[in-house]
């Protein structure tokens, strides 16, 4: 079982790092967009689509 990152809430259910309790299990995360001025302009660059989703 992967360890969750404490304090990181993730609701992206089609990411391989998402667990069923809305936690992130990636070893670390990177949040991108160097010139963001709002939350809508940020994104998790650690996201990886799980094998059973239709991300493509």
PDB file of N, CA, C and O in Angstrom:
ATOM      1  N   UNK A   1       0.838  -1.191   0.000  1.00  0.00           N
ATOM      2  CA  UNK A   1       0.000   0.000   0.000  1.00  0.00           C
ATOM      3  C   UNK A   1       0.876   1.245   0.000  1.00  0.00           C
ATOM      4  O   UNK A   1       1.811   1.357   0.793  1.00  0.00           O
ATOM      5  N   UNK A   2       0.568   2.178  -0.892  1.00  0.00           N
ATOM      6  CA  UNK A   2       1.340   3.418  -0.973  1.00  0.00           C
ATOM      7  C   UNK A   2       0.988   4.334   0.185  1.00  0.00           C
ATOM      8  O   UNK A   2      -0.148   4.341   0.659  1.00  0.00           O
ATOM      9  N   UNK A   3       1.957   5.098   0.634  1.00  0.00           N
ATOM     10  CA  UNK A   3       1.746   6.068   1.699  1.00  0.00           C
ATOM     11  C   UNK A   3       1.132   7.343   1.116  1.00  0.00           C
ATOM     12  O   UNK A   3       1.527   7.787   0.038  1.00  0.00           O
ATOM     13  N   UNK A   4       0.184   7.919   1.814  1.00  0.00           N
ATOM     14  CA  UNK A   4      -0.410   9.174   1.375  1.00  0.00           C
ATOM     15  C   UNK A   4       0.464  10.346   1.774  1.00  0.00           C
ATOM     16  O   UNK A   4       1.238  10.261   2.727  1.00  0.00           O
ATOM     17  N   UNK A   5       0.334  11.434   1.044  1.00  0.00           N
ATOM     18  CA  UNK A   5       0.996  12.682   1.414  1.00  0.00           C
ATOM     19  C   UNK A   5       0.053  13.395   2.372  1.00  0.00           C
ATOM     20  O   UNK A   5      -1.038  13.802   1.972  1.00  0.00           O
ATOM     21  N   UNK A   6       0.447  13.552   3.609  1.00  0.00           N
ATOM     22  CA  UNK A   6      -0.410  14.178   4.616  1.00  0.00           C
ATOM     23  C   UNK A   6      -0.742  15.609   4.216  1.00  0.00           C
ATOM     24  O   UNK A   6       0.136  16.370   3.811  1.00  0.00           O
ATOM     25  N   UNK A   7      -2.015  15.967   4.333  1.00  0.00           N
ATOM     26  CA  UNK A   7      -2.458  17.328   4.061  1.00  0.00           C
ATOM     27  C   UNK A   7      -2.802  17.608   2.609  1.00  0.00           C
ATOM     28  O   UNK A   7      -3.256  18.709   2.296  1.00  0.00           O
ATOM     29  N   UNK A   8      -2.603  16.648   1.709  1.00  0.00           N
ATOM     30  CA  UNK A   8      -2.941  16.852   0.307  1.00  0.00           C
ATOM     31  C   UNK A   8      -4.262  16.144   0.020  1.00  0.00           C
ATOM     32  O   UNK A   8      -4.343  14.918   0.099  1.00  0.00           O
ATOM     33  N   UNK A   9      -5.287  16.908  -0.309  1.00  0.00           N
ATOM     34  CA  UNK A   9      -6.595  16.370  -0.657  1.00  0.00           C
ATOM     35  C   UNK A   9      -6.695  16.331  -2.169  1.00  0.00           C
ATOM     36  O   UNK A   9      -6.523  17.354  -2.832  1.00  0.00           O
ATOM     37  N   UNK A  10      -6.974  15.147  -2.724  1.00  0.00           N
ATOM     38  CA  UNK A  10      -7.078  14.989  -4.177  1.00  0.00           C
ATOM     39  C   UNK A  10      -8.387  14.311  -4.521  1.00  0.00           C
ATOM     40  O   UNK A  10      -8.684  13.229  -4.016  1.00  0.00           O
ATOM     41  N   UNK A  11      -9.169  14.944  -5.380  1.00  0.00           N
ATOM     42  CA  UNK A  11     -10.450  14.387  -5.807  1.00  0.00           C
ATOM     43  C   UNK A  11     -10.403  13.884  -7.243  1.00  0.00           C
ATOM     44  O   UNK A  11     -11.445  13.553  -7.809  1.00  0.00           O
ATOM     45  N   UNK A  12      -9.219  13.818  -7.845  1.00  0.00           N
ATOM     46  CA  UNK A  12      -9.064  13.378  -9.232  1.00  0.00           C
ATOM     47  C   UNK A  12      -9.002  11.853  -9.252  1.00  0.00           C
ATOM     48  O   UNK A  12      -7.930  11.260  -9.132  1.00  0.00           O
ATOM     49  N   UNK A  13     -10.163  11.235  -9.404  1.00  0.00           N
ATOM     50  CA  UNK A  13     -10.272   9.786  -9.264  1.00  0.00           C
ATOM     51  C   UNK A  13      -9.622   8.998 -10.394  1.00  0.00           C
ATOM     52  O   UNK A  13      -9.401   7.796 -10.243  1.00  0.00           O
ATOM     53  N   UNK A  14      -9.308   9.632 -11.523  1.00  0.00           N
ATOM     54  CA  UNK A  14      -8.672   8.914 -12.621  1.00  0.00           C
ATOM     55  C   UNK A  14      -7.150   9.077 -12.642  1.00  0.00           C
ATOM     56  O   UNK A  14      -6.515   8.827 -13.666  1.00  0.00           O
ATOM     57  N   UNK A  15      -6.570   9.490 -11.530  1.00  0.00           N
ATOM     58  CA  UNK A  15      -5.113   9.596 -11.400  1.00  0.00           C
ATOM     59  C   UNK A  15      -4.597   8.362 -10.659  1.00  0.00           C
ATOM     60  O   UNK A  15      -5.226   7.903  -9.705  1.00  0.00           O
ATOM     61  N   UNK A  16      -3.458   7.826 -11.092  1.00  0.00           N
ATOM     62  CA  UNK A  16      -2.910   6.628 -10.440  1.00  0.00           C
ATOM     63  C   UNK A  16      -2.494   6.899  -8.999  1.00  0.00           C
ATOM     64  O   UNK A  16      -2.347   5.956  -8.222  1.00  0.00           O
ATOM     65  N   UNK A  17      -2.301   8.151  -8.627  1.00  0.00           N
ATOM     66  CA  UNK A  17      -1.864   8.500  -7.275  1.00  0.00           C
ATOM     67  C   UNK A  17      -3.035   8.743  -6.317  1.00  0.00           C
ATOM     68  O   UNK A  17      -2.814   8.957  -5.125  1.00  0.00           O
ATOM     69  N   UNK A  18      -4.267   8.712  -6.814  1.00  0.00           N
ATOM     70  CA  UNK A  18      -5.462   8.941  -6.001  1.00  0.00           C
ATOM     71  C   UNK A  18      -5.819   7.669  -5.236  1.00  0.00           C
ATOM     72  O   UNK A  18      -5.807   6.579  -5.809  1.00  0.00           O
ATOM     73  N   UNK A  19      -6.137   7.799  -3.950  1.00  0.00           N
ATOM     74  CA  UNK A  19      -6.675   6.646  -3.231  1.00  0.00           C
ATOM     75  C   UNK A  19      -8.139   6.895  -2.913  1.00  0.00           C
ATOM     76  O   UNK A  19      -8.625   8.012  -3.087  1.00  0.00           O
ATOM     77  N   UNK A  20      -8.837   5.894  -2.459  1.00  0.00           N
ATOM     78  CA  UNK A  20     -10.282   5.980  -2.299  1.00  0.00           C
ATOM     79  C   UNK A  20     -10.728   6.927  -1.181  1.00  0.00           C
ATOM     80  O   UNK A  20     -11.922   7.191  -1.042  1.00  0.00           O
ATOM     81  N   UNK A  21      -9.792   7.437  -0.390  1.00  0.00           N
ATOM     82  CA  UNK A  21     -10.149   8.398   0.657  1.00  0.00           C
ATOM     83  C   UNK A  21      -9.755   9.823   0.262  1.00  0.00           C
ATOM     84  O   UNK A  21      -9.568  10.682   1.124  1.00  0.00           O
ATOM     85  N   UNK A  22      -9.629  10.068  -1.056  1.00  0.00           N
ATOM     86  CA  UNK A  22      -9.278  11.378  -1.623  1.00  0.00           C
ATOM     87  C   UNK A  22      -7.935  11.909  -1.146  1.00  0.00           C
ATOM     88  O   UNK A  22      -7.781  13.106  -0.906  1.00  0.00           O
ATOM     89  N   UNK A  23      -6.971  11.016  -1.011  1.00  0.00           N
ATOM     90  CA  UNK A  23      -5.609  11.410  -0.652  1.00  0.00           C
ATOM     91  C   UNK A  23      -4.676  11.124  -1.824  1.00  0.00           C
ATOM     92  O   UNK A  23      -4.980  10.301  -2.688  1.00  0.00           O
ATOM     93  N   UNK A  24      -3.555  11.803  -1.844  1.00  0.00           N
ATOM     94  CA  UNK A  24      -2.544  11.612  -2.879  1.00  0.00           C
ATOM     95  C   UNK A  24      -1.475  10.659  -2.353  1.00  0.00           C
ATOM     96  O   UNK A  24      -0.992  10.816  -1.232  1.00  0.00           O
ATOM     97  N   UNK A  25      -1.107   9.660  -3.175  1.00  0.00           N
ATOM     98  CA  UNK A  25      -0.092   8.694  -2.763  1.00  0.00           C
ATOM     99  C   UNK A  25       1.210   8.834  -3.549  1.00  0.00           C
ATOM    100  O   UNK A  25       2.084   7.973  -3.451  1.00  0.00           O
ATOM    101  N   UNK A  26       1.349   9.913  -4.328  1.00  0.00           N
ATOM    102  CA  UNK A  26       2.605  10.153  -5.031  1.00  0.00           C
ATOM    103  C   UNK A  26       3.688  10.448  -3.993  1.00  0.00           C
ATOM    104  O   UNK A  26       3.385  10.973  -2.922  1.00  0.00           O
ATOM    105  N   UNK A  27       4.910  10.127  -4.287  1.00  0.00           N
ATOM    106  CA  UNK A  27       6.004  10.406  -3.359  1.00  0.00           C
ATOM    107  C   UNK A  27       6.165  11.891  -3.085  1.00  0.00           C
ATOM    108  O   UNK A  27       6.534  12.293  -1.982  1.00  0.00           O
ATOM    109  N   UNK A  28       5.884  12.701  -4.095  1.00  0.00           N
ATOM    110  CA  UNK A  28       5.901  14.157  -3.988  1.00  0.00           C
ATOM    111  C   UNK A  28       5.038  14.676  -5.131  1.00  0.00           C
ATOM    112  O   UNK A  28       4.716  13.926  -6.053  1.00  0.00           O
ATOM    113  N   UNK A  29       4.667  15.927  -5.080  1.00  0.00           N
ATOM    114  CA  UNK A  29       3.866  16.505  -6.158  1.00  0.00           C
ATOM    115  C   UNK A  29       4.515  17.773  -6.682  1.00  0.00           C
ATOM    116  O   UNK A  29       5.301  18.423  -5.992  1.00  0.00           O
ATOM    117  N   UNK A  30       4.168  18.110  -7.916  1.00  0.00           N
ATOM    118  CA  UNK A  30       4.600  19.364  -8.516  1.00  0.00           C
ATOM    119  C   UNK A  30       3.348  20.048  -9.044  1.00  0.00           C
ATOM    120  O   UNK A  30       2.597  19.467  -9.828  1.00  0.00           O
ATOM    121  N   UNK A  31       3.127  21.283  -8.612  1.00  0.00           N
ATOM    122  CA  UNK A  31       1.995  22.069  -9.078  1.00  0.00           C
ATOM    123  C   UNK A  31       2.535  23.139 -10.006  1.00  0.00           C
ATOM    124  O   UNK A  31       3.451  23.880  -9.648  1.00  0.00           O
ATOM    125  N   UNK A  32       1.968  23.217 -11.196  1.00  0.00           N
ATOM    126  CA  UNK A  32       2.547  24.075 -12.208  1.00  0.00           C
ATOM    127  C   UNK A  32       1.750  25.291 -12.591  1.00  0.00           C
ATOM    128  O   UNK A  32       0.640  25.522 -12.110  1.00  0.00           O
ATOM    129  N   UNK A  33       2.330  26.039 -13.446  1.00  0.00           N
ATOM    130  CA  UNK A  33       1.962  27.310 -14.062  1.00  0.00           C
ATOM    131  C   UNK A  33       2.676  28.422 -13.298  1.00  0.00           C
ATOM    132  O   UNK A  33       2.187  28.906 -12.278  1.00  0.00           O
ATOM    133  N   UNK A  34       3.816  28.808 -13.798  1.00  0.00           N
ATOM    134  CA  UNK A  34       4.679  29.756 -13.096  1.00  0.00           C
ATOM    135  C   UNK A  34       4.102  31.158 -12.977  1.00  0.00           C
ATOM    136  O   UNK A  34       4.538  31.927 -12.120  1.00  0.00           O
ATOM    137  N   UNK A  35       3.135  31.509 -13.815  1.00  0.00           N
ATOM    138  CA  UNK A  35       2.578  32.855 -13.777  1.00  0.00           C
ATOM    139  C   UNK A  35       1.115  32.869 -13.361  1.00  0.00           C
ATOM    140  O   UNK A  35       0.369  33.754 -13.781  1.00  0.00           O
ATOM    141  N   UNK A  36       0.691  31.922 -12.554  1.00  0.00           N
ATOM    142  CA  UNK A  36      -0.719  31.822 -12.151  1.00  0.00           C
ATOM    143  C   UNK A  36      -1.138  33.026 -11.323  1.00  0.00           C
ATOM    144  O   UNK A  36      -0.384  33.535 -10.495  1.00  0.00           O
ATOM    145  N   UNK A  37      -2.361  33.462 -11.573  1.00  0.00           N
ATOM    146  CA  UNK A  37      -2.933  34.548 -10.782  1.00  0.00           C
ATOM    147  C   UNK A  37      -4.233  34.119 -10.103  1.00  0.00           C
ATOM    148  O   UNK A  37      -4.839  34.896  -9.365  1.00  0.00           O
ATOM    149  N   UNK A  38      -4.661  32.865 -10.359  1.00  0.00           N
ATOM    150  CA  UNK A  38      -5.848  32.321  -9.708  1.00  0.00           C
ATOM    151  C   UNK A  38      -5.720  30.799  -9.633  1.00  0.00           C
ATOM    152  O   UNK A  38      -4.876  30.208 -10.307  1.00  0.00           O
ATOM    153  N   UNK A  39      -6.555  30.171  -8.815  1.00  0.00           N
ATOM    154  CA  UNK A  39      -6.496  28.713  -8.677  1.00  0.00           C
ATOM    155  C   UNK A  39      -6.845  28.001  -9.981  1.00  0.00           C
ATOM    156  O   UNK A  39      -6.389  26.883 -10.218  1.00  0.00           O
ATOM    157  N   UNK A  40      -7.642  28.636 -10.818  1.00  0.00           N
ATOM    158  CA  UNK A  40      -7.997  28.031 -12.106  1.00  0.00           C
ATOM    159  C   UNK A  40      -6.803  27.914 -13.049  1.00  0.00           C
ATOM    160  O   UNK A  40      -6.858  27.156 -14.018  1.00  0.00           O
ATOM    161  N   UNK A  41      -5.744  28.640 -12.787  1.00  0.00           N
ATOM    162  CA  UNK A  41      -4.569  28.617 -13.648  1.00  0.00           C
ATOM    163  C   UNK A  41      -3.473  27.685 -13.132  1.00  0.00           C
ATOM    164  O   UNK A  41      -2.371  27.667 -13.680  1.00  0.00           O
ATOM    165  N   UNK A  42      -3.761  26.918 -12.095  1.00  0.00           N
ATOM    166  CA  UNK A  42      -2.778  25.977 -11.563  1.00  0.00           C
ATOM    167  C   UNK A  42      -3.197  24.557 -11.907  1.00  0.00           C
ATOM    168  O   UNK A  42      -4.371  24.294 -12.167  1.00  0.00           O
ATOM    169  N   UNK A  43      -2.241  23.651 -11.908  1.00  0.00           N
ATOM    170  CA  UNK A  43      -2.547  22.248 -12.166  1.00  0.00           C
ATOM    171  C   UNK A  43      -1.475  21.360 -11.541  1.00  0.00           C
ATOM    172  O   UNK A  43      -0.344  21.787 -11.309  1.00  0.00           O
ATOM    173  N   UNK A  44      -1.857  20.127 -11.278  1.00  0.00           N
ATOM    174  CA  UNK A  44      -0.921  19.164 -10.708  1.00  0.00           C
ATOM    175  C   UNK A  44      -0.153  18.512 -11.853  1.00  0.00           C
ATOM    176  O   UNK A  44      -0.737  17.795 -12.666  1.00  0.00           O
ATOM    177  N   UNK A  45       1.131  18.753 -11.918  1.00  0.00           N
ATOM    178  CA  UNK A  45       1.950  18.189 -12.985  1.00  0.00           C
ATOM    179  C   UNK A  45       2.376  16.759 -12.671  1.00  0.00           C
ATOM    180  O   UNK A  45       3.043  16.125 -13.488  1.00  0.00           O
ATOM    181  N   UNK A  46       2.002  16.242 -11.503  1.00  0.00           N
ATOM    182  CA  UNK A  46       2.298  14.869 -11.109  1.00  0.00           C
ATOM    183  C   UNK A  46       1.207  13.915 -11.601  1.00  0.00           C
ATOM    184  O   UNK A  46       1.390  12.699 -11.549  1.00  0.00           O
ATOM    185  N   UNK A  47       0.087  14.438 -12.074  1.00  0.00           N
ATOM    186  CA  UNK A  47      -1.030  13.630 -12.543  1.00  0.00           C
ATOM    187  C   UNK A  47      -0.591  12.607 -13.578  1.00  0.00           C
ATOM    188  O   UNK A  47       0.115  12.930 -14.534  1.00  0.00           O
ATOM    189  N   UNK A  48      -1.026  11.356 -13.369  1.00  0.00           N
ATOM    190  CA  UNK A  48      -0.859  10.293 -14.362  1.00  0.00           C
ATOM    191  C   UNK A  48      -2.178   9.557 -14.454  1.00  0.00           C
ATOM    192  O   UNK A  48      -2.731   9.130 -13.440  1.00  0.00           O
ATOM    193  N   UNK A  49      -2.682   9.408 -15.660  1.00  0.00           N
ATOM    194  CA  UNK A  49      -3.964   8.755 -15.852  1.00  0.00           C
ATOM    195  C   UNK A  49      -3.856   7.274 -15.500  1.00  0.00           C
ATOM    196  O   UNK A  49      -2.901   6.600 -15.887  1.00  0.00           O
ATOM    197  N   UNK A  50      -4.843   6.781 -14.762  1.00  0.00           N
ATOM    198  CA  UNK A  50      -4.845   5.372 -14.397  1.00  0.00           C
ATOM    199  C   UNK A  50      -5.154   4.519 -15.626  1.00  0.00           C
ATOM    200  O   UNK A  50      -5.670   5.026 -16.623  1.00  0.00           O
ATOM    201  N   UNK A  51      -4.844   3.248 -15.557  1.00  0.00           N
ATOM    202  CA  UNK A  51      -4.960   2.371 -16.723  1.00  0.00           C
ATOM    203  C   UNK A  51      -6.385   2.120 -17.179  1.00  0.00           C
ATOM    204  O   UNK A  51      -6.604   1.790 -18.344  1.00  0.00           O
ATOM    205  N   UNK A  52      -7.361   2.267 -16.291  1.00  0.00           N
ATOM    206  CA  UNK A  52      -8.751   1.964 -16.663  1.00  0.00           C
ATOM    207  C   UNK A  52      -9.588   3.215 -16.926  1.00  0.00           C
ATOM    208  O   UNK A  52     -10.815   3.157 -16.849  1.00  0.00           O
ATOM    209  N   UNK A  53      -8.950   4.341 -17.235  1.00  0.00           N
ATOM    210  CA  UNK A  53      -9.719   5.554 -17.540  1.00  0.00           C
ATOM    211  C   UNK A  53      -9.534   5.929 -19.005  1.00  0.00           C
ATOM    212  O   UNK A  53      -8.722   5.330 -19.711  1.00  0.00           O
ATOM    213  N   UNK A  54     -10.275   6.901 -19.444  1.00  0.00           N
ATOM    214  CA  UNK A  54     -10.216   7.357 -20.830  1.00  0.00           C
ATOM    215  C   UNK A  54      -9.635   8.771 -20.885  1.00  0.00           C
ATOM    216  O   UNK A  54     -10.331   9.707 -21.279  1.00  0.00           O
ATOM    217  N   UNK A  55      -8.394   8.932 -20.503  1.00  0.00           N
ATOM    218  CA  UNK A  55      -7.764  10.251 -20.460  1.00  0.00           C
ATOM    219  C   UNK A  55      -7.284  10.733 -21.814  1.00  0.00           C
ATOM    220  O   UNK A  55      -7.039  11.926 -21.990  1.00  0.00           O
ATOM    221  N   UNK A  56      -7.148   9.854 -22.750  1.00  0.00           N
ATOM    222  CA  UNK A  56      -6.543  10.233 -24.032  1.00  0.00           C
ATOM    223  C   UNK A  56      -7.482  10.908 -24.958  1.00  0.00           C
ATOM    224  O   UNK A  56      -7.097  11.276 -26.068  1.00  0.00           O
TER     225      UNK A  56
END
